[in-house]
Amino acid sequence: MKMSFRWYGDSDPVSLDYIRQIPGVEQIVSAVYDVPVGEVWPVANIQALKAKIESRGLKLEVIESVPVHEDIKLGKPTRDRLIENYCQSLRNLAQCGIKVVCYNFMPVFDWTRTTLEKELPDGSTTLAFDMETVNKIDPSEGIQLPGWDASYKPEELKLLLAEYSKVDEEKLWSHLEYFLHRVIPVAREVGIKMAIHPDDPPRPIFGLPRIVKNRNDLARLLAIEDTPANGLTLCSGSLGGDFYNDIAAMVREFAGQGRIHFAHLRNVKVNEAGDFYETGHRSQDGSLDMAEIMRAYYQAGYDGYVRPDHGRMIWGETGKPGYGLYDRALGAVYLNGLWEGIAKAETAKST
């Protein structure tokens, strides 16, 4: 597996010089952040990002993410021009040596939490989601939750939510199919593997449809374009937000088919009501058996990209919640240690 670390560019308080010191991290996962959603990513911008990363002895082979414009998700007439722009961005990324593109198809927002600073017994803080808090919010009166995209003014957000009130899950599926039928052939042609990220949390909220939330959704998505170019970012924490999702089983099924191209690895503590908070990466920290998940990847012969996902804020660190240096660095080292131990145990079993 190829261990990577997410970096948000020059504005990220976690510098490349710090990241390069984490044992086992060889790759940076990043994006071009100064191009408006829906516009073509220029080759010059991509090359500048890559050069900056490579100057620190690191590699850029995974982009997270190339955002999908809301007009595409809503199926508006403007989607054809926007999809062509998306395809041209893929061509430009391939020209710069990018191998995997992570994206999502979540309406309006990439992820939802009800607090960014839940205090844990050890004094660290973490991201958390409370279903009761969300259920009490009336979208028509306005939504105010931490971490939500500030690019929409209140009235713009209300209009967007009103548009989505006409889009149920099946209609959103049809819009995703339209997108994939046009994008995946281009990705296949230029040698890029598309890797969709699951919904976070993996359930409908505020009346917004969610269609990438469990094993059956993943299988349906992969069948739309049955080619390795159409694959998954399998996020243990996002899918783990559903108490009934078996992450290790999904890894065995989809990595075994060669359809997982990027793995986000983190643990969560979740209950049957759908509440969860993000913990340290260890198996004993949360509800997910991270050792079993890593064993599933190893036994499936996975050799793709992974990264430690959100971490707690520890040791007094401040910055972007969930994306501090210290806990994610601990996670990377822990995951590499698990991988090494599993590899040696599996080798010993076969001799």
MIFIDREN-636164 format. One record per residue: residue in one letter; y, x, z of N, C-alpha, C, CB in turn. Coordinates in steps of 0.02 Angstrom, whole numbers, plus 50000, padded with zeros to 5 digits. Each point is the difference from the previous one (the first is absolute). Glycine has a CB too. Layout:
N
AYXZYXZYXZYXZ;...
END
This chain:
351
M499405004250000500604995850000500625004450000499384990850061;K501175006449916500635003749994500504997050050499775002749877;M500385001150176500454997550052500725000449977499185003550088;S501184991049920500704999749980500434997350057499664998249880;F500995001950109500484997950051500594996749965499655009250080;R500574985049944500554996749966500675003150019499334989449997;W501095011349952500675002850009500504995749963499535011750013;Y501024986550021500494995449971500605003449968499654991950086;G500265014449895500535003449965500485003550047499894991749909;D500685010350064500475004150038500274996450062500315005649894;S499694987850106500254996350058499494999550056500734993549923;D498655008650064499474999650050500125005350054499184995749913;P500855002250151500095005050053499405004650008500734991950058;V498705006249915499415004450000500035004249936499304991750068;S500845014749940500125004349942499355002549970501095003350049;L498954998849888499425003149967499805006450036500374995149890;D500115008450139499845006150036499584998750062501065005049958;Y499044989250073499574998050056499314997849975501024996650066;I498984999449881499364997249976499535005649978500604989649963;R499675015650005499585005349974499635003850056500785001149903;Q499444998050160499695003450056499424996150030501105005250024;I498784988749952499444996050027499355002649968500754989850017;P498775012350023499375002649972499654994949955499885007450101;G499944994849840499614995849955500404995749953499165000150086;V501494999349923500414995949956500225004049939500404993250099;E499405004649843500155003549938500424995949952498945006150015;Q501104987449996500334995549953500564996250034498934998949936;I501594999650026500544995650021499954993649960500755009850031;V499344984650003500044993549968500734997850005498784996950028;S501545001649916500704998350001500174995549941500275010950059;A500384988249928500224995849946500715002049980499274990550040;V500955006749904500705000749978500384994150030499695006249891;Y500764995150155500314994750038500704998049975499365004050097;D500904999549853500684998749978500034996349933500345010150061;V499114986949918499994996049939499894992750020499555009749930;P500874985650049499924993050019499324997249980501234998649989;V498514996850051499354996849985500044996749931499774998250124;G499745003249836499964997049933500255004549944500154989350055;E500215016149963500245004649950499505005749989501194997250031;V498865006349913499535005449984500165006250042499884995549882;W499615007650145500085006350035500085005649949499314995850099;P501265007649900500105005449952499555006050015501194996249984;V498595007149964499595006050008500365005250042499454997849889;A501205003050100500395005150037499974998850075500765001349901;N499294992450120499974998450072499325001650029500844991049982;I498645007449980499325001350024499895007550005499594989349948;Q500625014450002499915007249999500385003450057499844999549876;A500764997950139500395002950055499654999050067501064997849935;L498664996250075499624998750061499395004550005500394988149997;K499255012549949499415004249999500165007350014499474992049920;A501075010550048500205007050009500185001550072500415000249882;K499934995050150500205001050070499385000650045501074993649979;I498445002150008499385000050040499605006449987499984987449997;E499965014349940499605006049982500335006450025499574993949900;S501095006050110500345006050025499795001650071500964997549925;R498744997550110499765001150068499245001250002500934992850042;G498785008349899499285001349997499574993950006500245010850048;L500054983349942499644993650003499944997049930500404998150119;K499194996849874499904996849935500234992750002499025007649978;L501194989949965500174992949991499564997249945501205001950038;E498294994249982499554996949951499944992550011499375010749993;V500904986950062499974992850016500704997450012498855001350051;I501324993149917500644996850010499894993650041500455004849891;E499954994550161499994994050041500724998150016498865002950049;S501374992149916499664996349947500494998849943499224994550084;V500525002749861500444997449948500054992550012499685009149914;P500894988550112500054992950020499944995349941500725003550096;V498984990749916499944994749950500574995150012498745001349992;H501664997649957500594995550006499774992950017500635007149917;E499794989550124499844993150020499944995449940500585002050108;D499784999149838499954995749941499305000249970501225001849977;I498455003950030499315000549976499544995950044500225011549954;K499874988950111499584996150046500124992649993500015009650080;L500614988649904500174992949991499834997549930500915001550084;G498925002949870499834997949933500584997749958498924996950044;K501675006049968500604998049963500005002749929500644999650108;P499764997549847500035002449930500215007449995500274988449966;T500095014150083500225007049998499435004950013501124996250039;R498295001349979499475004650021499775004649944499644991450082;D500375006449855499755004249946500405006549994499614989749939;R501055009850065500425006049997499875004450061500874993749936;L499055003250122499895003950061499325003350000500744992150061;I498765004649911499335003049996500005005849951499474988950027;E500905010449918500055005649953500345006050033500044991949903;N500475006850137500325005450038499505003350047501114994049993;Y498495001950039499495002650046499515004549962500104989650072;C499695008149870499545004049959500315006649979499474989449959;Q501175010550024500335006349981500055004750060500654993849911;S499475003450148499995004250060499335003350009500864992650053;L498605003849934499335002950005499915005649950499554989050040;R500695010049899499965005449950500385006250023499894991349909;N500695007650120500415005650023499675003550059501034994249960;L498675002050085499655002950057499415004249977500374990450072;A499255006949880499435003849974500225006549968499394989349982;Q501185010549984500275006149968500145005450052500494992949909;C499655004950152500175004750055499395001750043501164995450000;G498255002549979499395001950036499794995450056500305011349971;I500004982750034499814995350052499334996849982501214997750028;K498355001750021499324997549988499884993150028499635011750001;V500714986450053499894993550033500674996850016498915004050049;V501144989549938500604996250018499794994250046500575003149890;C499704997050170499914994650048500544994849988499485007950086;Y500354985749921500484994649993499754994050040500375004149884;N500024990850122499764993850032500274994049963499935005750111;F499784988649904500214993749968500184994850053499275002549901;M501014999950155500214995550054500674996949984499375007050083;P500684986449921500644996749988500535001950051499384990649948;V501205011250029500615001050039500005006550041500114987750005;F499395013250039500015005650045499345003849999500804993950072;D499265012749937499405004249999499574999250062500645008149930;W499674990950127499624999350062500424996450051499365010649976;T500314986850075500344996150051499775002050070500124990549919;R500355010850125499855001150071500514996050040499525011649978;T500284986450082500464996450044500355004750049499284990049990;T500475016150018500365005150038499825006949973500014992650102;L500465011949900499895006849979499925004750059500654997749896;E499424999750165500015004350058499604997050058501125004249964;K498284993550023499574997650054499815006150043499554990349929;E500585009250135499845005750044499274999650022501205000550039;L498455004949953499305000550020499965002950071499645001349879;P499784998050154499945002450068500185007450009499134991550016;D500785012649932500145007250007500745001649988498845002349964;G501574992650022500715001149990500205000949927500015005150110;S499524995549846500165000349928500194993049976499215009849983;T501104989849958500174993549971499684999449932501094999850063;T498814993949915499634998949939500214993449967499045006650046;L500744992449892500134993949963499504994650021500475006749903;A499764987050101499564994650022500174993649964499875005450112;F499644990149884500084993549967499724994650046499915005349885;D500514989650127499804994450042500034993549960500425006050104;M499014990849887499974994249958500414994250027498875003649965;E501144995550101500384994550029500755000849986499134998950090;T501115007249915500715001249985500174998149928500015009350084;V499554992549869500114998449930499974992549988499515011049967;N500014985650065499924992849990500604996050025498775001650011;K501615001250035500594996550028500615000649955499555002150114;I500425002349836500585001149957500014995049943499995012250029;D500574984649961500104995349943500345003949944500094989850078;P499545011549867500305004049945500644997049973498865003749972;S501204989650030500594996849973500625001350042499274991249952;E500625010850111500565001550045500175007549999499664990350071;G499935013549895500125007349996499465003950036501214997849993;I498625007949979499485004350028500325006550022499114994849926;Q500805006850137500255006350026499455003450039501194995550005;L498505009449963499485003950033500135007449986499164990549988;P500655013850059500135007249990499605002849942500235001050122;G500085003649841499665003449947500004996449934499315004850086;W501004989249912500004996349937500525002849953499614989850059;D500265009349878500435002949947500714997450006499005001049925;A501475003650085500704998150008500364999349933500005005850110;S499644994749835500324999649934500204992949982499345009949964;Y500394985150073500164993049986500514997550052498864998149949;K501684998950026500454996550044499674993450021501025005349945;P499194991750111499674993950024499934994649948500445002750111;E500084996049851499974994749949499525001949943501174996650029;E498835009849953499545002349947499284999250023500865008249959;L499024993350104499334999450027499774992750000500205010150071;K500254985449948499824992850000499834997749929500744998150099;L499655004149852499864998049930499335002749977501234999849977;L498625006450042499375003049980499414996450032500585011049987;L499484987350076499474996350034499914993149968500245006250107;A500314990749871499954993549967499635000649934501074996550054;E499045009049910499635001149937499265000850014501015005449950;Y498824998150103499305001150016499664993750026500275011850024;S500124983249997499704993850024499624996449944500914998950084;K499245003049853499664997149942499405004249977501094994949965;V498775010650071499475004649980499464999950054500825007449935;D498604989650049499455000250047499565006049985500024987450012;E499435013350024499585006049991499725000549929499704999550121;E500084995049850499715000449933500535001849948499144991550034;K501465006049975500535001849952500185007450007500454988250005;L499565014350057500145007150010499445004249970500644997450105;W498745000349901499445003549968500125000349924499204996150091;S501024998449880500105000149927500555004849980499634988149994;H500885012650048500545004749986499765007350008500844991450038;L498725009750011499715006750008499555001749941500054998750125;E499564996449852499575001249942500425001849938499154992050047;Y501405004449943500445001349943500255007250003500354987849996;F499865014350063500255006850011499455005149986500804995750086;L498615003349943499465004949992499765000649928499664997550118;H500304996949847499765000249930500465004249956499494988750016;R501135011950004500485004049960500085007250026500594989449973;V499355011450092500125006650029499385004450000500874994850071;I498555002449944499405004150008499815003649935499614992250089;P500425004649852499855003849939500455006049990499614989449949;V501035010050070500455005749994499815005450050500934992449962;A498925005650100499795004850051499375003749977500504992850090;R499025003549883499385003149975500155005049944499364989750032;E501095008449923500165004249943500325006750022500164989749931;V500265010150121500365006150020499665003750057501054994549964;G498405002750061499615003550051500234999050072499785008249914;I500564986250098500224998350068499544994650029501195003049973;K498664997750091499604994950035500474995950043498975007450000;M501044986149987500414995450040499614998050062500574995749896;A499785004050161499664998950064500404994950041499515011749998;I500294982049999500384994850034499905000450076499904992649899;H500645006450138499985000050073499904992850024500765010350006;P498814988650044499894993250024500614997250037498795002650009;D501204990950000500554996550034500015001950074499924990549918;D500685009650110500095002350069500534995750035499685011849967;P500114983550077499314998850022499604996249947500404999950118;P498935000149890499584997049948499914992550008499415010949992;R501164985550008499984992850006500674997149977499175000750097;P500844993049882500644997049980500484999550059499414993549910;I501235007850077500524999050051500614997049966499585009750068;F500774986049970500624996749976499884996349934500665008950056;G498744988849933499854996449938499915004349939500634990850048;L499425015949961499925004649943499255001249988501125005650026;P498664994049913499295001149986499805007350008500034990549921;R499365010650101499715006850007499334999949964500605002250111;I499295002549845499394999749959499605006550000500584991849929;V499625013250110499625006350004499875001450074500525004749891;K499024991450138499954999950072499295000750028500994993149997;N498505006949961499315000550024499545002549945500214990750082;R499155009949934499525002849952499974995949935499335004350097;N500664989149908499944996049940500625000749955499284991950063;D501305008749968500615001049960499975006749963500664993150083;L499115012149952499955006649968499524999849940500265005650111;A499174991149899499514999649946500284996049941499075000650084;R501284994049930500304996049946500515004149962499824989550067;L500595014349969500515004049967499705005349954500744998150099;L498735005349925499705005249960499674997249937499815006650104;A499974987249899499674996949942500494998149946499124995850076;I501525003649940500504998149950500035005149943500674994250090;E499335012149928499955005549952499465004750027501244999049961;D498165000350013499425003650029499975007149973499374989250012;T501085014950014500065006949979500245004150059500244996649880;P499575009850125500255004250055500765000450004498955006549990;A501394992249955500735000150002500294994550044499995004949885;N499614990050128500214994550044499635000850066500214992149901;G500135010650149499665001550063500414998150061499435009249942;L500374993750114500264997950065500315005750039499134991250001;T501395007150038500195003850058499704996350059501105004549948;L498374998050080499684996450054500315002150066498914999249934;C501484996250095500375001450061499624997050059501115000249938;S498615004150104499604997550056500424995950048499245009949989;G501394992150021500424996550047500224993249976500385010950040;S499804988549896500204993549972499424995150000500865005849930;L498594996250040499414995649999499734999050070499725003949885;G500355001150158499774999450069500404995150041499625011649992;G500954986049982500384994950034499664993249999501015006249969;D498454993249995499564994150002499395002050040500414995449888;F499485001350169499465001650046499325000149965500674994950093;Y499265001349853499354999049969499875004549939500054988350040;N500435015749941499905004649944499585006050023501094996449948;D498385005050014499575005850014500215005749955499034992550035;I501385012049991500295005249959499485004849974501064999050065;A498475003249978499495004749978499584997149944499975004950115;A499874988749889499614996849947500394999949934499414992950086;M501245005949918500415000149939500015007049970500714990650045;V499355014449997500005006949976499355001549964500755003550094;R498704994749936499355001449968499934996549933499495001450113;E500754992449884499944996249938500465002849946499694989850066;F500955010949949500495001549948500075007549986500594989750033;A499345014550018499985007249986499375001749963500695002450103;G498774994249914499375001149964500054998349927499404997650104;Q501054997849878500114998249930500535004549967499694988250028;G500605016450010500525004349973500664996549990499125006449945;R501024988450096500614996149990500525000850054499304991949940;I500575012350111500515001750049500315006649979499394993750094;H501255006349893500345006149977500465003050053499944995449886;F500195000850167500465002350052499794996550064500965002049918;A499015001750137499804997150064500555001150051498785002149974;H501454992450055500455000250058499574999150062500994995449933;L499065009350113499565000050058500404999550064499165006849936;R500764987750099500304999050066499614994750038501145003449957;N498954996550107499654995250043500494994750025499165008850034;V500584985449981500394994550029499594996650055500624998249891;K499734999050156499684995850051500154992849981500105008950092;V499394987249893500104993349972499594994950038500215005049887;N500034988750115499624994750031499874994449949500495002850113;E499124992249907499804994849954500584995549978498895000250053;A501664999849986500584996049982500415003249944500034995750117;G499825010649868500375003649948500555004450026499734990749926;D500345009750140500485004750029499715007149996500474991050078;F499965013949912499765006950000500575004850016499114997049917;Y500715008850105500485005550005499655006449978500624994350094;E499795010449884499735006249973499905005150055500574997749890;T498865005550109499805004650053499985007249973499344990850058;G500425013749984499835006649974499444999449950500375005450106;H499475000049860499514999649945499284999850025500815006149929;R499054995950132499315000750023499644993350004500355010050065;S498984990249929499604993950005500114996550066499155005149925;Q500884998650130500064997050066500694997150014499135007950038;D501354993449917500684997650011500094992749980500405011649983;G499214986149968500114993349973499364996249987501045004349949;S499014990850006499424995749985499575002749943500684990450039;L499555014549924499635002549943499615006350019500864995249923;D498535005350051499595005950011500185005149945499054993250054;M501445011049960500245004649950499465005049980501154998750046;A498425003250001499465004649984499534996949949500085005250114;E499774988449895499554996649953500344999149932499444994150096;I501215004549904500374999449937499995006649962500734991150051;M499385014449984499995006649968499295001749976500965003750072;R498544994349966499315001249979499854996149936499645001850120;A500634992149875499904996049940500305003449939500004989650070;Y500605013249939500325003649944499575006149980501144996250040;Y498635007550010499615006049985499354998249963500495005750101;Q499164989249925499364998249970500084996949931499554998250114;A501044999149871500144997349934500205005549951500344989250052;G499725017049972500195005549957500745000049983498874999849955;Y501544997550089500724999449986500325006949997500024988750055;D500355012749892500365006349994500734998949982498935005749966;G501324988450050500684998349982500515001750054499534991049931;Y501055005750064500565001550043499984995650062500695003449901;V499504999550156500064996350063500655002150033498734999250013;R501504996550032500555002250043499974996350066500725002449900;P499495001050155500084996450062500564995049990499595009850070;D500304984149951500504994849989500474999850059499204993349930;H501095001050085500494999550053499765003450064500424989349950;G500035013650086499855002950065500464997350053499585010349944;R500244990850118500444998350055500595004850002499024995450066;M501505002849969500555004650013499855003150069500864993349930;I499025013250071499785003450061500455006050014498824996249981;W501155006250081500355006250020500764999549989498965006449973;G501304987550033500724999049994500265000149929500085005150109;E499484994949842500235000349930500364993649981499055007749972;T501484993049989500354994349971499985000649925500754999050102;G499454995649864499995000149927499724993649973499885012450001;K499824987949940499724994049967499384997750038500465003849887;P499554990350145499434997850040499355000049958500774993050070;G498715009849960499375000449965499915006249958500004987950000;Y500565015649986499975005849955500305006250032500074992249903;G499805008650161500185006350033499525005549979500484993650096;L499685012449925499595005849983499405000650046501015005749957;Y499104993850108499505002450048499354996149999500945003750070;D499104989749935499374996250004499644999949933500504993050090;R499875007049855499655000349936499685006849989500814991749953;A499515013650072499695006649996499365000250041501135005349983;L498894991850077499394999650040499464996149962500685000650106;G499534994049861499534996049962499675003949944500674990050028;A499735014049936499735003949945499485005050025501084998849938;V499085004550118499535004850027499364996650025500965007450033;Y499124986850000499424996250024499564997949941500674995950099;L499635001549849499614997649942499645005849966500814990649984;N499535015150009499675005849971499425002450044501085003449947;G499014996150120499465001950045499404995449994500855004650077;L499294988949918499454995249989499625001749936500654991150061;W499725010249886499695001449935499565006250004500994994849942;E499265010450090499615006250006499364998850041501065006749991;G499014989550064499414998650042499494995849964500725000750099;I499514994349864499544995749962499655004149945500734989950023;A499665014349943499715004149947499445004550027501114999849940;K499015003450117499505004450029499394996150024500905008050034;A499214986149995499444995950023499584997549942500684996550099;E499655001449847499634997549941499615005749967500874991049982;T499435014950016499655005849971499395001850041501095004249954;A498984995650112499445001750044499434995049992500805005250082;K499384988349907499484994849992499605001249936500724991950062;S499605011049888499675000749934499615006449994500894993249951;T499145011250100499645006349995499405000150046501065005749970;
END
